[in-house]
Amino acid sequence: MAVIDLFNTYTSLVVEPAELPLFVKKKLNVFIVRTDLVHPLISGNKWYKLKYNLLAAHEGSVSRVISFGGAYSNHIHALAWASKQLGIACTGVMRGEEVVNPMLLDAQSWGMKLHFVDRANYRKRHDPQWLGALQREVGGGVIIPEGGSNALAIRGVAELMNDISITLPNLDYLLCACGTGGTLAGLISGAPNELKLEGYPVLKGANFLYGDIQQLLQAANVDAHCSWSLDLDAHYGGYGKINTEHKAHWLALEEQFKMLFDPVYTSKLVRRFLEKVEQDAYPIGSTVALVHTGGLQGRRSVL
């Protein structure tokens, strides 16, 4: 597959109204930004975050890319498939003990080499000396950070923000789930001044993301011109924690919205948003959009 076909030919962005009785009662105009429909295998926001990372690798004739993630990483899954299409070798450095699940079996079937490291070593993934040793061990290559979050990802997600602004020119609030913060940073970089951006970390104790997002913006040489904040109460137990209570909420939300959500990100975003709507967190008449960041293949490991 030619690189231009992979990243320049795709389904136009779909934005759908969400018409729940609660939103009518609270006099809110709510929309879902369906990035889960942009591409069937480069899931949701990963399409935007990987676009310029993989274009740069392809144009630089890079033979291998190396990236990081947990056993259920949507980023690892999307990177494996996209790398195969571009003929680039790919290594996934995986956090924790070796496991087998549908997402990792997919990645391996697409040619990704999995390299498991213990959690203590995984925490060294920003250490240049450790990274140098890692590159020598796995056969060299260009490193793409965990989640694909870097200056090149910011550039790609800024294009998503532009598409959203064109589709919803009177948007007041834009909400997005957060892992590494790259998607939120990209949205911030391209957001109009009057927009209020809310990030919903799915990690417990994610106050550190304020600093990480600022660093990503600085690395991309862009400034925030809109107001943005993090809601630290959307983790519901912690990253990747899908307890019985949240599973029930997640599946009930799918019935309400008549669409599928992933268990880790968008389901927690939507759950927390509904709680805030009940608490009158948004002024009457506000137009609010939630970004559906895809990751639906992760459902297989939970259901």
C-alpha positions as CSV (number, residue, x, y, z in Angstrom):
1,M,0.0,0.0,0.0
2,A,1.3,3.4,-0.9
3,V,1.8,5.8,2.0
4,I,-0.5,8.4,0.3
5,D,-3.3,5.8,0.1
6,L,-2.9,5.0,3.8
7,F,-3.0,8.5,5.2
8,N,-4.6,10.7,2.6
9,T,-7.5,8.6,1.5
10,Y,-9.9,8.0,4.4
11,T,-13.6,8.4,5.4
12,S,-14.6,12.0,6.1
13,L,-15.1,12.8,9.8
14,V,-18.5,11.9,11.1
15,V,-20.1,14.0,13.8
16,E,-23.4,12.6,15.2
17,P,-26.0,14.3,17.5
18,A,-26.7,12.6,20.8
19,E,-30.3,13.1,21.7
20,L,-30.8,11.7,25.2
21,P,-33.8,12.9,27.3
22,L,-31.3,14.2,29.8
23,F,-29.7,16.6,27.3
24,V,-33.2,17.9,26.3
25,K,-34.0,18.4,30.0
26,K,-30.7,20.3,30.6
27,K,-31.1,22.2,27.3
28,L,-27.7,21.0,25.9
29,N,-26.7,20.3,22.3
30,V,-24.5,17.2,22.5
31,F,-22.5,15.6,19.6
32,I,-20.2,12.6,19.3
33,V,-17.1,13.0,17.1
34,R,-16.8,9.5,15.5
35,T,-13.1,9.1,15.0
36,D,-13.7,5.4,15.5
37,L,-15.1,5.5,11.9
38,V,-12.1,7.2,10.2
39,H,-10.3,3.9,9.6
40,P,-11.3,0.3,10.3
41,L,-7.9,-0.8,11.8
42,I,-5.9,2.4,12.6
43,S,-8.3,3.0,15.4
44,G,-9.7,6.5,16.1
45,N,-7.3,9.0,17.4
46,K,-4.4,6.7,16.6
47,W,-4.9,7.5,12.9
48,Y,-4.1,11.1,13.6
49,K,-1.3,10.5,16.0
50,L,0.5,8.0,13.8
51,K,0.1,9.8,10.5
52,Y,3.1,12.1,10.6
53,N,5.2,9.7,12.7
54,L,4.9,7.0,10.0
55,L,5.1,9.5,7.1
56,A,8.4,10.6,8.5
57,A,9.6,7.0,8.9
58,H,8.6,6.2,5.3
59,E,10.1,9.3,3.8
60,G,13.3,8.7,5.8
61,S,13.5,5.1,4.6
62,V,13.5,3.9,8.2
63,S,13.7,0.1,8.4
64,R,12.2,-0.3,11.8
65,V,10.0,1.6,14.3
66,I,10.0,0.8,18.0
67,S,7.3,1.8,20.4
68,F,5.8,1.1,23.9
69,G,2.6,0.0,25.5
70,G,0.7,-2.3,27.8
71,A,-0.8,-5.6,26.8
72,Y,-4.1,-3.9,25.7
73,S,-2.6,-0.9,24.0
74,N,-4.7,0.5,21.1
75,H,-1.5,2.3,19.9
76,I,0.5,-1.0,19.6
77,H,-2.4,-2.6,17.7
78,A,-2.7,0.3,15.2
79,L,1.0,0.7,14.8
80,A,1.5,-3.0,14.0
81,W,-1.1,-2.9,11.2
82,A,0.0,0.4,9.7
83,S,3.7,-0.6,9.8
84,K,2.9,-3.7,7.9
85,Q,1.1,-1.7,5.2
86,L,4.1,0.5,4.7
87,G,6.7,-2.3,4.7
88,I,8.4,-1.1,7.9
89,A,9.5,-3.6,10.5
90,C,8.0,-3.0,14.0
91,T,8.9,-3.8,17.6
92,G,6.5,-3.4,20.5
93,V,8.2,-3.0,23.9
94,M,5.6,-4.3,26.2
95,R,5.1,-3.5,29.9
96,G,5.0,-6.4,32.4
97,E,4.9,-10.1,32.1
98,E,4.4,-11.9,28.9
99,V,0.8,-12.4,28.1
100,V,-1.4,-13.6,25.1
101,N,-4.6,-11.8,24.1
102,P,-6.5,-11.1,20.9
103,M,-4.9,-7.6,20.4
104,L,-1.3,-8.9,20.7
105,L,-2.1,-11.9,18.5
106,D,-3.3,-9.5,15.9
107,A,-0.1,-7.4,16.2
108,Q,2.1,-10.5,15.9
109,S,0.1,-11.7,12.9
110,W,0.9,-8.4,11.2
111,G,4.7,-8.9,11.8
112,M,5.3,-7.0,15.1
113,K,8.0,-8.4,17.3
114,L,7.0,-8.2,20.9
115,H,9.7,-7.5,23.5
116,F,8.4,-7.8,27.1
117,V,10.2,-5.9,29.9
118,D,9.5,-5.8,33.6
119,R,7.8,-2.7,35.0
120,A,11.0,-1.4,36.6
121,N,12.8,-1.3,33.2
122,Y,9.7,0.0,31.4
123,R,9.8,3.1,33.6
124,K,13.2,3.8,32.0
125,R,11.6,4.3,28.5
126,H,12.6,8.0,28.6
127,D,16.2,7.4,29.6
128,P,18.5,7.9,26.6
129,Q,21.1,5.4,27.8
130,W,18.5,2.7,28.4
131,L,16.9,3.4,25.0
132,G,20.3,3.1,23.3
133,A,20.8,-0.3,24.8
134,L,17.2,-1.3,23.8
135,Q,17.8,-0.3,20.2
136,R,20.9,-2.4,20.0
137,E,19.1,-5.4,21.6
138,V,16.1,-5.3,19.2
139,G,18.0,-4.5,16.1
140,G,17.9,-0.7,15.8
141,G,15.2,1.6,14.7
142,V,13.4,4.9,15.2
143,I,11.6,5.3,18.5
144,I,8.0,6.4,18.6
145,P,7.0,7.3,22.2
146,E,4.3,5.4,24.2
147,G,0.9,6.2,22.8
148,G,2.5,7.8,19.8
149,S,2.6,11.1,21.7
150,N,5.2,13.5,20.4
151,A,5.4,16.7,18.3
152,L,4.5,14.8,15.1
153,A,1.3,13.4,16.8
154,I,0.4,17.0,17.8
155,R,0.5,18.0,14.2
156,G,-1.8,15.2,13.2
157,V,-4.4,15.7,15.9
158,A,-4.4,19.5,15.1
159,E,-5.9,18.4,11.8
160,L,-8.7,16.6,13.6
161,M,-9.4,19.8,15.6
162,N,-9.6,21.7,12.4
163,D,-12.2,19.3,11.0
164,I,-14.2,19.5,14.2
165,S,-14.2,23.3,14.1
166,I,-15.4,23.3,10.5
167,T,-18.2,20.8,11.3
168,L,-19.3,22.4,14.6
169,P,-18.4,26.1,14.2
170,N,-20.4,27.1,17.3
171,L,-18.9,24.5,19.6
172,D,-18.5,25.6,23.3
173,Y,-17.0,22.5,24.9
174,L,-14.9,19.7,23.5
175,L,-14.3,16.6,25.7
176,C,-11.7,13.9,25.2
177,A,-10.4,10.9,27.2
178,C,-6.7,11.0,28.1
179,G,-4.0,8.4,28.4
180,T,-0.6,9.9,27.6
181,G,-2.1,13.3,26.9
182,G,-1.1,13.5,23.2
183,T,-4.5,13.7,21.8
184,L,-5.6,16.5,24.1
185,A,-2.4,18.4,23.4
186,G,-3.1,18.1,19.7
187,L,-6.6,19.4,20.1
188,I,-5.3,22.3,22.3
189,S,-2.8,23.2,19.6
190,G,-5.4,23.7,17.0
191,A,-8.4,24.9,19.1
192,P,-10.0,28.3,18.5
193,N,-9.6,30.8,21.4
194,E,-13.2,30.6,22.6
195,L,-13.4,26.8,22.9
196,K,-13.2,25.1,26.3
197,L,-11.3,21.8,26.2
198,E,-11.8,19.2,28.9
199,G,-9.5,16.2,29.2
200,Y,-10.6,13.1,31.1
201,P,-7.6,11.0,32.2
202,V,-8.4,7.3,32.6
203,L,-5.4,6.9,35.0
204,K,-5.7,7.4,38.7
205,G,-3.7,10.3,40.1
206,A,-3.1,11.9,36.7
207,N,-2.4,15.4,37.8
208,F,1.1,14.9,36.3
209,L,-0.6,15.2,32.8
210,Y,-0.7,19.0,33.2
211,G,3.0,19.0,33.0
212,D,3.3,16.4,30.3
213,I,0.8,18.2,28.1
214,Q,2.7,21.4,28.5
215,Q,5.9,19.6,27.5
216,L,4.2,18.2,24.4
217,L,3.0,21.6,23.3
218,Q,6.5,23.1,23.8
219,A,8.1,20.2,21.8
220,A,5.6,21.0,19.0
221,N,6.5,24.7,19.3
222,V,2.8,25.7,19.8
223,D,1.0,27.7,22.5
224,A,-2.4,27.1,24.0
225,H,-4.9,29.8,23.0
226,C,-8.0,28.2,24.5
227,S,-8.8,27.3,28.1
228,W,-8.3,23.7,29.0
229,S,-8.5,21.5,32.1
230,L,-8.4,18.0,33.3
231,D,-11.2,16.1,35.2
232,L,-9.4,13.7,37.4
233,D,-12.5,11.7,38.4
234,A,-13.0,9.7,35.3
235,H,-10.7,6.7,36.0
236,Y,-13.2,4.6,37.9
237,G,-10.6,2.5,39.6
238,G,-7.6,3.2,37.4
239,Y,-6.1,2.6,34.0
240,G,-7.6,-0.5,32.3
241,K,-9.6,-1.3,35.4
242,I,-13.0,-2.7,34.3
243,N,-14.7,-3.8,37.4
244,T,-18.3,-5.2,37.5
245,E,-19.8,-1.7,38.2
246,H,-18.1,0.0,35.3
247,K,-18.8,-2.8,33.0
248,A,-22.5,-2.5,33.7
249,H,-22.3,1.3,33.2
250,W,-20.4,0.9,29.9
251,L,-22.9,-1.6,28.4
252,A,-25.9,0.5,29.6
253,L,-24.3,3.6,27.9
254,E,-24.1,1.7,24.6
255,E,-27.8,1.0,24.8
256,Q,-28.5,4.7,25.5
257,F,-26.4,6.1,22.8
258,K,-27.0,3.2,20.3
259,M,-23.3,2.9,19.5
260,L,-20.3,0.8,20.8
261,F,-17.7,2.3,23.2
262,D,-14.4,0.9,24.2
263,P,-14.1,-0.2,27.9
264,V,-11.0,1.9,28.8
265,Y,-11.4,5.3,27.3
266,T,-14.6,6.5,25.7
267,S,-16.9,4.6,28.0
268,K,-15.3,6.3,31.0
269,L,-15.4,9.7,29.3
270,V,-19.2,9.4,28.6
271,R,-20.0,8.0,32.0
272,R,-18.2,11.0,33.7
273,F,-19.8,13.5,31.3
274,L,-23.3,12.3,32.2
275,E,-22.5,12.7,35.9
276,K,-21.5,16.3,35.3
277,V,-24.6,17.0,33.2
278,E,-26.7,15.8,36.1
279,Q,-24.7,18.3,38.3
280,D,-25.4,21.2,35.9
281,A,-21.8,21.6,35.0
282,Y,-22.6,23.1,31.6
283,P,-24.6,26.3,31.0
284,I,-28.1,26.0,29.4
285,G,-27.8,26.2,25.6
286,S,-24.2,25.0,25.5
287,T,-23.0,22.9,22.5
288,V,-20.8,20.1,23.7
289,A,-18.9,17.5,21.7
290,L,-17.3,14.3,22.9
291,V,-14.5,12.6,20.9
292,H,-15.0,8.9,20.4
293,T,-11.4,7.7,20.2
294,G,-12.0,4.2,18.9
295,G,-10.3,1.2,20.4
296,L,-13.3,-1.0,19.9
297,Q,-11.0,-4.0,19.2
298,G,-10.3,-3.9,23.0
299,R,-13.8,-5.1,23.7
300,R,-12.7,-8.7,22.8
301,S,-10.5,-8.9,25.8
302,V,-13.3,-7.9,28.2
303,L,-16.6,-9.3,26.9
